[in-house]
Amino acid sequence: MSDAPGPEQPALLGLEDVGAGAPAARRAKPALGAQEIAATDPVARCVLDLQPAHLDREYDYLVPAAMADDAVPGARVRVRFGPQEVGGYVVARAAASEHAGRLVPLRRVVSPDPVLAPEVLALARRVAERYAGTLADVLRLAVPPRHARVEKEVLAALADAPPAGPAAALGGGADRGAGAPTGAHTDEWAPYRGGDAFCRHVLAGEGPRAVWTALPGLAPGPGPEPATLPHWAAAIAQAVRAALAGGRRALVVVPDARDADRVCAALEAAGVDGTVRLLADDGPAPRYRAFLRARHGLAPVVVGTRAAMFAPVPELGLVVLWGDGEDTLAEPHAPYPHVREVLALRSEAEGAAYLLGSPGRTVQAQALLASGWAREIAAPRDVLRARAPRVRALTSVELAHEGPGAAARLPTAAWRAARDALERGPVLVQVPRTGYLPVVACGRCRTAARCAHCHGPLGLPRTASAPQCTWCGRLAGGWRCAECGDTRLRAVRVGSDRTAEELGRAFPGTPVRTSASTAPGGVLDRVDDRPALVVATPGAEPVAAGGYAAALLLDAAVTTSGTGLAVATEALHRWLAAAGLVRPAGAGGQVLLVGDGAPAPTGALVRYDAPWLADRELAERRELALPPAVRVAAVTGDRPAVEALVGRVDLATGDALLGPVELPAREPALEPPVRVVVRVPLAQGTQLARELRASLAVRSARREGGTVRVQLDPKEML
């Protein structure tokens, strides 16, 4: 490894002058101008927004007297770093510096508002260490860009009305949750083993940690009105109420904005006031307003999507994550942290309670239970049977008596069940893909149709249209099969738009609504209780007032196909999320899984037993030494760069090193990238991250060529 020296920092004062109380004996270069230095703690320790890994450390700067009151820990500053001016944050003030050279002064304080909270800085350091990233990369995720007008507005509001304690957010008694003792055990947690104990520990100011498998169904509505809120949202609201009653604040992270709206509605129904939404989709100004309100204690509860995992919530008593199996909870930017792991680190550091809930269960959540780090909250089987709909798997074996009709995408048994259910209310139809015909193949030899330019899969965006590449968007009007020369196309995958069209013909006179990102109306939030067919993709299912009469889960074989380790648990998660919106079996609700899906997730759905599948998958991964039973790092990029980086990692030897394996080239003329996987026992996971981080620093200092990406715990291997 190379011990590359840090960049030189010219200064106005020598080190012997800083902290000694002596006047400046030496002057800075005339270009910097003479400035009076702060009399108290004249050194500001700063973290800077620098990309190179070898520059990932703190730097000392002098604080001019004019900035002495504004350059507080947490404030944004601009400083000179070599020939450029960069941004950063003050993390501490000191009386002296350990830097052996001369220090330069801060250029300016962007804002005296300390937006970087100490606990967030500590969390960012731990995340950077765990994922072999830099502190600057993590802080870009943690602190949103400044919005001056919003900052002025929030600081004015703070001056007019100082923040109240968390308990002041508990509203009065007209709401559903007010009938129970404030913040204590409430009706939504009564059916669970361990639910009452978890709420009592949160109320007492303790930090219990739990993995929660939520019951299906909707929470009872006020009075005679039909239920429109999922049970899980109401339960989260009551757990938050317990934290507030105990004098602490709460943070809730959900996969998307619709789930955030549902949690906010449940909190309002539970009598919790002052909740703020921290969503990137809301735009820069609303996001920064919510961030500042949380930072200054003006928000007792923060509800948000992925970026909210770093929300600066003082007096944090409870962190909640819902639906940890969703793809949106994995950060796509370096160093690629997952919300589940970040909130676990935060719970440990701040002593906050940790609640991980989902309709299913991921293998990572099961590993938390197996290690003893968290406890299980689940309902007894008799309670689950009373709350769940009836589930049937319409496989080819089950439908063998129907003859050729058993191979239909909508077999007769499913058609009859949907027709009967439509007499009682809406019917949900879940399909795994959006679009019309997202994947097509040759009509004669069934070879997948590929784009002639980028080799991406071809699809049909609408009926009677030319095939179009789903990667580059180019039309392929003159397509001809490269294997047999045929020009006909057949459907391989059917999307939500084509499904809605087919159902409209199969059920004439019945309204058909589509909820998907590509649908004309977008993703629907809710539908009424009138009979209708609602076609939705996974995660886009709207809530039906009073619950759906039935649900058809189509294309089970497509949902469970794939090479990822988490295919089975992800499929079960999608199915259970849809089944949770259906009425109980006692009210006639039923779920039909159509197709020959993989046996394990199919059996788990029929039994409504997500913990069994997660435990089975975890046992298999332990036997095969796969994550989360081990720690894995994937190093991807140009072959020389990957080999040089991995070569400096001491743990990357013997059986721990897998690869290199060539990946598809970005362009045919380019050398294909390679991937190397480093696999170590969990006990060596921290050491692996440190060695990779050190190797990245050496690569940066030496300015090694090529491109390389390091990702610990990559999703495709989880």
N, C-alpha and C positions, 0 to 999 in steps of 0.2 A: 504493500500500500504506500501511497505517496503522502507525505506530510506537507502538502502545499500550504505556504503561508497565506494568511488572509491579506486582503488589500490594505495598502497603507492609508491612514487617515490623517492628513495634515491638520494642524490645529492652530488655534489662536494662542492657547496656553500650553506649556509643557506639563507633563504629568506631575512634576514636583510642585507646580503652581496650583493644581486642582485639589481642592480640599485642604490646602495649607493656609489659606487665608491671606496669602501674599499677593501684592499687586502684580499685574502682568509685566514680567521682565522682558519677554520677547513678544514681538508683534507678528501678526499673521501677514501673509502676502497682501500687498496693497489691493489686489483685485477683490479680496474678501471683505475688506473694510474693517475698521476697528469697531468692536461691539463690547458693551459692558456685559459681563457674565453674571449669572444669578449668584446671589450670596449664599443661598442655602441649597444643598444638593445640586451642584452645578452640572452633574453628569446625567444624561438621559440614556438609559439602555433601551435599544430599539430592535424590533424585528422588522425586516424589510421585505418588500414584495419583489424578491429576486428568484428567477427561474433556476439557475444552476444549482445543482445539489451540493457542491462543495462550499457554497456561500451560505448554507443553512445554519446560521448561528446568530447570536446577538451582537450588536455593534454599539459602541459608545460614542455619544455626541455631546458637545457642550450646549448648555441651555442659556441663550441670551437673557439678560435681565428682563427685557420686554416680554419674553415668553414664559417667564418663571411661573406665573399663575395658571397658564393655559396648558403647558406641557405636562399634564398629569398622566399617571399610568392609565392606559386604555385609550388615550387621545390619538387621533390620526395626525401624522406629520409628514412633511416633505423634507428630504435630506439630499445632500450631495454624496454620490457614491461613484468615485472615479470621475469620468467625464460627464456623467448623466445625473439627472435628478430623479429620484424614485420615491415612492410612497412607503409608508410603514406605520407602525404603532409604537408608542412609548409603553414599555412594560415595567419599568422601574426607574426611580430617581436615586442617585447615589452621591455620596460626598467625594468619592475618588474613583479613578478608573484603573483597571489592571492592564490596560493597553500601554505598550512600551513606547509607542510613537506619539505624534501630536494629534490632537482632536480638532475636528471642524465643528462649527455650530450648526444647529438645526436651521434649515432654510426658512421654514414657516410651520406654524401649527394650523392644519386645515380646519380643525374644529376642536374646541376645548371639551366637547362632550365625550366622556370616556366610553366609547362604544364597545371596546374589547374588555369584557368582564374577566376578572381573574380566574373564575372557575371555567370559563370557556377557553381561555388560553391554556390552562392546565389540561383540559380535555383534548384540545387540538394537538398538544405535544404528545399525548398518549396515542391518539389516532395515527399521527405521523409515524410514531415508533412502531406501532402494530402493523401498519400497512407499508412500511419501507418507503414512506413519502417524505416530503419536506413540509416544514411548518407553514411556509408561504402558500403551498397548494391547499392545505387544510383551511387556512384562514380565508382564502378566497371563497370557500364553500360556506364558512361560518358567518362571515360578516358581509351583508349586502352593500352595494355601492351607496355612497352618500347622496342624499337628496336634500339640498340646503333648505328649500321652502318647508318641507315636511319637518326637518329637524327644528327649525325655528318655531313651528306650530306646536310641536310636542313639548319643547322646553318651556314655551309660554304657558301651556296647560299645566305643566308640572309646577311652575311657580305659583299658579293660581290655586291649584288643588293638590296638595301633597298626597302621595299614595296612601291608601288605607290598608289595613291588614287583610290577609286572605279571608278570614271569617266574615268580613263585611260584605263579601260577594254573595253570601247565602241569602236568597230572597225569602219572601214570605210564604204563607201557608196555603195558597190556592193550588199549588202544583202537586203532582203525583207523589213526588218524593218527600213532601213535607210532613206526611202523616207519621213517618217513622222518626225515631230520635235522630237529631241532626247529625248527618254524616255516619251514623252507625249502620248496622245491618238493615238492609231494605229488601223489598219484595223481589227484585230482580236477581239478587244473590242467594235467596233462600233455597232454591232447588239444588245448589251445588255443595259438594263436599269440599270444605275449606274456604268457601266464599265468605261466610260470616266471619271466620277467623281472620282472613286477609283484611277485610274492611275494619275490623276492630284494631288490628295492629297498625294500619295506616292512620286511623283516628288517634291512636296513642302516640303518634310521632315516630314510629319505628320504620324500618326499611325491609319489609318482607319482599321476597321475589317469587313470582308464580308464573307458570305456563297454564293458560286457560283455554279449554276447548268449549266454545260457546254453544249453547242450545240453539236449535233452529226456531224459527217463528218470529212474530212481531210482538212488540210490547203493547199492552192494552192501552187504547186511546182514552182520552178524557170523556167520561159520560157515555152516551150511546154512539158517539162517533166511531167509525171503523179505524182500526189500527193502521198507522202509516209509517211508524218508526221500527226498524229492526230491533230485536231484543238486545243484541250486543251493544248497540249505541246507548240504550237506556241503562244497561249495566255499567258501562264505562262512566256515564254521567253520575251514577250513584257512588262509584268508587272515587271519582273526583270530588264529590261532595264530602266524602269522609276526610280527604286530605285537607280541604279548605276548613272544615270544622276543627281539625287538629292544628290549625294555625300555619299551614304550609301551602305552597302553590303546586300546580300540576301542569304537565306537558303531555299532550296527546298527539301522536303521529299516525297518520292513516295513508293509504295508498294514493288517493286522488281527491279532487275537490268535492265530488259528490259525497264521499264518505265524510269529509270534513263538515259539509253542510248538515249531514245527519247527526253527527256528534254535537254540533252547535245547537241544533233543534232540540236534541235530548237534554242538553245542559240547561237550555231555557225552560223546558218543561219541568226539570228538576229544581228550578228556582235558583240557578246560578247566574249571576250577573257579571258583566264586564269581560266576557270571553273575547279574545282576539283571534283572528284567522291569519296565519302566516303561510301564504301560498305564493309561489313564484308566478303562477298564472295570473295573479291579480295585477301585475305590473310593478314597476319600480317604486312609485310613490306609495301605494297601499302596503306593499311589502315592507318598505323601510319604516312606515308609520307603525305597523304592528311590531316590528323589531324593536323600535325605540320604546314603545309602550311596555313591552316585556322587559327591556333592559332596566327601565326606571321603576319597575314595580307597579305600573298602572294597570297591569293585566293579571288577575289572579289565575287565569287559565289560558294557555296557548294551545290552539289546535291548528295543525298544519300538515303539509306533506313533507317529502323527504328532507328539504332544507331546514325544516323546523327542528331537526334533531340537535342542532347547535344553538337553538334559541336561548338567549341569556335570561333565564328565569331565576330570580333570587329566591331564597328560602324554598328551594325545590323539594317537594315531599313525595311526588309520585310521577313516574314516567310510564306512559302507556303506549304500546305499539299494537296496532290491529292489522291482521292479515300479512304476516311477515313473509308469506310465500309469493307475494306479488312482485313482478319484475321492477315496478317503479320505485321500490324501496332500496334498490342497489344503485349507488351513485355511479354514473357513467364517466365521470372525470377523475383524474388522478388525485389522490391515491386509491380511488375506487372503494371507499368504505361502504358497509351495509348498515342500515339504520339499526338493525337488531343488535349488532356488536357495539355500535357507538353508544346506544342507550344503556347497554349493559356496563360499559366502562363508566358512563356517567352515573349510573346508580351506585356503583361501588365507590366512586370518588366523592360523591356528595351525600351519601347515606340516604338516598331516596328509594322509595318502594318501586318495584319493577313489575309490570304486568304485561305479559306477552299473550295476546289473544288472537284466535283465528277460528274459522269454521272447521278447518282441518288441522293438520299438524305437520310441520316440516321436520326433517331429520335433525336439523340444527337445534330446534326447540326440544326434541326428544333427548338430544345429547346434554342439554342443560339440566334436564331432569335426572338423567342417568348419572351425571357427575355430582349430583347433590347440590348444585348451585342454586336451583330453583325447586319449588314444590308444585305439585299438580293441583289444579282446580278443575273438576269435572263433575258432571251430574251422574247419579246412579242410573243403571240401565233401565229400571222401571220408569223413572222420570223421563229419560230420553225417549223411550217407546211411546209415552203418552204425548210428547211434544212433537215428534217427528212424523212426517208423512210416510205412507207406505211406499216402498221402493221395489221395483221389479226390473230385472235385467232381461231385455228382449234380445238374447243372443240367437245365433243360427240354430243352436241345439234346442233352445226353448221354443223356437218357431218352426221346428222341422216339420210339424204336421201341416203347415201352410203350403208346403211344396215350393214352387219357384217364387211365390210371393214373399218368402222369408228373406230373400236377398234384396228386397226393395228398400230404398232409403227410408221410407215411411211405411212400415208393414201394416197389414190390416189391423192387428191388435192395437198398435199405437194410434191409428186413425180412429178406431172405435172409441178408445179411451179419451182422445181429445174431443171427439164429437159429444160424448156424454158429459165431459167436464164443462164444455162450453154452455151447457144449460144452467150451470151453477155459478159461473164467473169466468174471468180471463184465464188463458192458458199460456204458459211461458214455453218458448221453444229456443233452446240454447244450441248454437252452432259454433264450431271452433274458429271459423275464419270470416273476415269481412269481405266485401266486394261481391262480384257476380260469379265468375269462374276464375278464381285466383291462380289455379294451376291446370294446364291442359297438356295433352299428349297426342301423339300421332294416332289417328283413327284406325290404322291398319296394324302396325307393329307395337303400338303403345309405348314407344320411346318418348321420354319427356321432351316437350317442345322447348327449345332454347333460342335465345337471342343470338343473331349472327354477329353482333358487335361486342357484347360483354359476356355472352354465355349465361345470362340470367334466365330464370324461368319465365315463360310466356303465360299470359292470362287474358281472359276476355273481360273488359270493363263493363260491358252491357250486352244485351242481346243484339245479334246481327251486326256486331262491330268487328273491326280488324283486331287480330291478336296484338297485345302490347306487352313489352318487357316490364316486369315488376321491379327491376333494378334501375335501369337507365331511362325508362319511359318511352323508348323508341317504338314506333309501330312496325309490325312485321306483316304487311299486307300480302306480300308475295311469298309467304313462308312455304317451305317444302321440306319434308322429313329428310334428314341427312342419311338415314339408314335405308329406307325403302322408297323414297321419292314421293310418297303420298302427300296430298295437300289437305286431307280431312283432319279435323281435330275432334277429340273427345274430352269430356270433363274428367279430371282426376280429383280435384277438390271443388266443392260447391260452397260458395260464400253466402252471407246473410241475405244479400239482395236477391239472388236466384232462389234461395229457400223461401223468402216471402212471396215471390212470384208463383212458385209451385204450390204453396199453401193456399194462395188466393184461388187457384183453380180447383184444389181439392176440397175447399170449404167455401163454396159460392155463397155470397150474402153475408159472410162473417168479416168484420173489420180486421185488417192485418196491419200491425204497426211494427216498425223496425227501429231498434235501438243499437246503433253502432257508430263508430267514428266516421264511416263513409256514407251513412244514411242521410237523406235530405234534411231530416230534423235533428241529426246528431244523436248524442246519447241522451236518452230520456231519464228523468229522475224518478217519476212515478206515473202510474196509470190508475184510472178509477176501477170500480168493481164490476163494470158492465162486461158482458161476454166479448172477448176479442182474442185474437192470436197475437202474441208479442214475441217477435223474433229478435234475439239479442245475442251478442258475442260475449265471451267470458269477461266479467268485470263491468259490463254495461247493462246488466239486468236492472230494470226499474222496479221499484217497490209497488206492488198492487195493494190498493186499499182493502184491508181484510185478508190479504194473502191470495195467492193463485189457487185455483181449483186443481190444477195439475201442471206438471212440467215434463216436457219431452227433451231429453238430452241426446241429441243426434250425433252421429259419426263418432261413436266411442272408439273405434279402431284408430281414427285419425288423432284423437286427443291423446291416446296412450302410445302413439308411435313416436320415435325419435331416439337419439343416442345419448342424451343427457342423463346424468345420474338421478336427477330429480323428476323424471317424466311421470312416474307413478304417483308420487305425492302431489305434484302440481295438478295432475288430472283430477285426483280426488278432491283437492282444494276447490277447483272450478266447479265440480259437480255439487259439492256440499254447499257452496255459496249460493248456487241457484236453488237447491233443495230447501235451503233455509228460508226462502221466501214463499214456500207452499204451505197451505193450511195443514194442520195435524191430520193424522189418519182418521181420528174420531170424527172429524168434520168433513171427511170424504177426500182429503188431499192425497194425491199419489204422484210419484215420480217414476218415469219410464226411461231407462237407459237403453238406447237403441244402438245395436252394433256389437261386434265382437271385440270388445276392449280387452286389455291385458287382465288375466284372471285376478291378480292380487288387488288392484284398485277397484275392480268390479265387485269382488267379494266384500271389500271394506265398505263400499257404498251401500250395498244391500243390507249389511249389518249395521250401518251407520257407526263404524268403528275406526276413526282416523288414528287413534293412538296405537292400535294393533299394527297398522301398516307402517307407521313411523318407527315403531320398535323393531319390526321385521327388517326394514331397510337399514336401520342402524346396526343391527347384528350382522347383516351381510357385509356392510362396509368395514366393520371391524375385522371380519375374517379376511377381507381382501385388501386391507390397509388403504382404504380410500377415505377422503374427508366426509364428515368431520372427525373421524377417528384419528386422522393424521393432519398435519399442516402442510399445505401445498402452495407453491409459488410457480407461476407460469411466466417465463421470460420469452418474449416474442420480438422478432425483428430480423434485421440482416444477419446472415450467418457469422461474419467476423465479429460484429458488435456483440452478438449473443454469446459467442464462445469466449470473448475477452472478459465480458462481465461475469459470466458464470465461473470462469476459471479462477477468479479471485475469491470465490465463496468456499470456505473450508468444508462446509457441510455437503457441498454438491459433489460427492464422490460415491463410487460403488453403487449399491442398490438405490441410494437416494436420488440418483440422477437418471432421468428418463428422457431419451431423445438424443440429438435433435431430430425433429420430424418436419418435413416440408409441408407448407400450407399453400393453398391456391394463390397464384401470383395476382397482384393487383392489376397488372396489364401483361398481355402475352410476351411482350419484349423484355420485361424486367425479370431479374433473378427472383425466384420465389422466396418469401420469408420462411423462417424456421421457428419452431417452438421447442423450448426445453422446459421440462417440468422437474422441479426439485421437491421431493417428498420426504418429510422428516417426522419423527414422533411429536406429539403435542408438547411434550416437555421441552423440546428444542425449537418450538415455533418462534419464540421471542428472539432467540439467537439467530435464527435464519433471517428474520426481518432486519436485524441489526447488520448482519454481514452483507445482505443485499443493499441496504442503505449506504453502507461504507463503500461498496463497490461502485455504486452509482456516483458517489462523490468523487472517487478516483477517476471515473470515466469523464465526469464533467471537468475536473481540474486539468486533465490531460487533453481535453478537447478531442476525444476519440471520435472517429467518423461513424457514419451509418446511423440507423434508427433502431431503437430498442424500447420495449415497454415491459415493465415489471408489474405483475398483478398478483397479490396474495389472496388466497381463497377465491379464485375466479369462479363466476357463476356456473359456467359450463361443467365445472368439476365438483359442484356442490349438489 
